[in-house]
Amino acid sequence: MTLDKKPLKDILGKLVVTKEGRRLGIVKDISFETRTGELIQLIIKDPTPYTRNLSLELSQRKEVVIPYNSIIAIGDFVVISEEDLT
């Protein structure tokens, strides 16, 4: 599934939820490949206790990151597939 291109300002501050409706946190920033501009990960602020229990990868600054390939949709929320997190 290909997601439509969205400006960074449209993604920052959005609530990240699983397709089951579990809240994970808020998009703080993104990481991307500088040569191609390809989005690699979402960096999450204010992770919920549920998010902390998922044992997700952490950035160098110890922030929770969510891989781009787990994103299902970006609209009012960023919806991710929990199965694709592992």
Buried (B, 14 or more C-beta within 10 A) or exposed (E): EEEEEEEEEEBBEBBBBBEEEBBBBBBBBBEBEEEEEEBEBBBBBEBBEEBEEBEBEEBEEEBBBBBBEBBEBBEEBBBBBBEEBE
